[in-house]
Each structure stands twice: as structure tokens, then as C-alpha cells.
Amino acid sequence: MDIQHADTIAGCKVRLELLTHLQPIEGYDSAHILDLADIIERHGIWTEPLAISMRMFTAQLRFLIMDGHHRFQVAQMLGLVFVPVISFDYRQIEIRSLRPQYDQLLHGHNDPGQNLAETITSNGIALFPAKTVHHVLPSLPQCSYSLRSLR
């Protein structure tokens, strides 16, 4: 389970997290998941970490997925227990809506992560539509975990 290189973003390193501790906030494109799963399975290596919130939110105490909703779905499909992640503080990143009708739901709170968690649970929104919430993040480093080590 060694990371091939120790890239660090904002003092955060790639680490493993239980898949059950992650909470998606957006839907996904099923066709893209099948393509991505095929690529990952063919290579047998997981190379890109998911970006998640630094703090746990929601009643189930889960980390919110900021980037990597398709990879999360692939991990579930492949029966993975762990996925590589990098944590970010919601108060230190910018959030943009790619769908104007959701602008007001995504903003207007001192803690954007808490606002997203509350929006999902209190407004009857199971998940935002795919590609609704854009987190402005630095480039994520690559990693190299065998799928076997994540099961």
C-alpha cells in the first residue's frame, strides 16, 4: 500500500479512508463509470485520490466527497474497502455552482461544508445532479495502490 511518491498538497498527504466513511454530494454518469471501471480494472492500480472534506458531516458522520464521485462509484462497483484520499478544509477553498439554480443553496453560510451537508439532508435533495458543485482545488498528486490492497 505504499504511495509511489509523497506528494503533498497544503500539508495533506494521500491516505487511505474507508469507503463507508465517504458521502457523495452529486450524482454521476453511468456510462463514464463503466469506462473508468474498465480502465482501473485492466491496470489493476488505483492512481488518483478522491478529494474529501477534512471534517465529518451529516448524521452518519461521513466525509463529504469534493472531487471523485465517479471514482467513488467505481470503488463501490469493484468491492473496494478503502480508497486513497486527500483532505481539504471547506473554509479554505472556493465552491462554485455549475448550475445557476443551485447558487443560493450552495452559498450563504460561514461553513460551506456544513451548508452542503445541511442542504442535502434538509431540502430533500438526495444528491445534487452530476457536475453541479465545483470545488476549486489544486491539482491532486498521483498515487499507486494495487486494487488487491484496497479490498
N, C-alpha and C positions, 0 to 999 in steps of 0.2 A: 504493500500500500504506500510505497514511497512516492512522493512528489518528485518528478524529474528535475525540476528547478524550483528554487524557493522564491518565486516572485511574490512581492508584497505590494498591496495597494492600501494606501492610507493606514499603514501599520497593521493591516489584516492579512493573514496568510490563508491559503487554501486549507480547509479542514474537512473532515467527514461529518455529516449530520444524518441522523435517522430520517428516512423519507417520511415517516409518520409524524415528524415534528414540523413539517412544512405545510403551509396553507396557500394554495393558489388564489389569486385575486382576479384572474382573467380566464376566459375560455381559450380554445385552441382550434387549429385547423387540422382535422383528422388526417387528411392526405399528407400534410407535412410530417406528422408524427410517424406515419408508416415509412416514409422515405428516410427520416432521421434514424429510426429504429434499425432499418436495414443497414445503414452505413455503420452505426455503432456496433451492431452485432457482427457484421462482416470483419471489422477490425479487431473486435474483442477488447477495445480500450475506450475508456471514458476520458475525453480530453478537455472538456470545457466546464468549469464550475458554474453552479447557479449563484446568482446574487440574491441574498436574503436580508431581511431586517436584522439588526443587531439584537433587538429585544423581541420577546414573545408577545403576541397579541391574541385576541379572540378568546372566547370562553374555554376553548380547548387548549389554550396556551401553545400556540404554534407560531413559528417564524413566518412572516409574510414573504412570498416569492416576489422579488422585484424584477428579475430577469431570468428567464429559463423555463417558462411554462411548458413549452413543447418538450424540453429535456426532462422535466418532471414527469410528464405523461409517459414518455419513453421508459423512464426508470420504473414506473409502475408496471408498464406492459412487460418489461423484462424481468420483473420479480426481484428488483434490487432492494436491499435493506437500507443501504447507505448511498449518499451522493456527495460529491465534492461541492463545497460551498465557500463563498466569501461573504462576510457580513458587513453591512453598511448601516450607518445611523441615519434614519429618515430625516432628522433635523438638519443634516449637513448635505443633503442632496436636493436637487430640483426635480419636481414632478410636473409633467405636462400631460394634458389630455389630448389625445389624437382625435377625439370625437367631441365637438363643442357642447353637445347636450349633457355631457358629464362634467364640464368645467366646475360648476358650483358644488357638486358632490365631492370633488377631489380637493377643493381648497377651502379656506375659511376656518382653519384650526391651527393652533400653535404647534401641534404634533401631527404631521401628515400621516405617519404610520397609524396612529390611533384613529385618525379621521377615516382612513381607508378601512380599517377593521370595523369601525362603527357603521360605516356606510354599507358594507357588505352584510352585516348582521341585522341592522335596524331598519333598512329601507327595503327589505325583501329582495335584495339583489343577491342571487346565489354567487354569481361571478360577473364581472364586467365582460362585455364582448371582447373577443381577441383583439389585441393591438389597440386598446383604449387608453391604458395608462403607460406613459413613457417615463421611465426613471433615467435621468441624465447621470450616467455613471462613467467612470474612466474605463479604459479597455481592460478586460479581465485577462489574467495570465492563463496560459495553458497548463494542464496537468496531465498525468498519465497514470490511470488506475485500471488494472485489469477488471473486467466485468466479474470475474470469479471472486476478486477481493471485495466487491461491493455487495455480494449476495449473502 
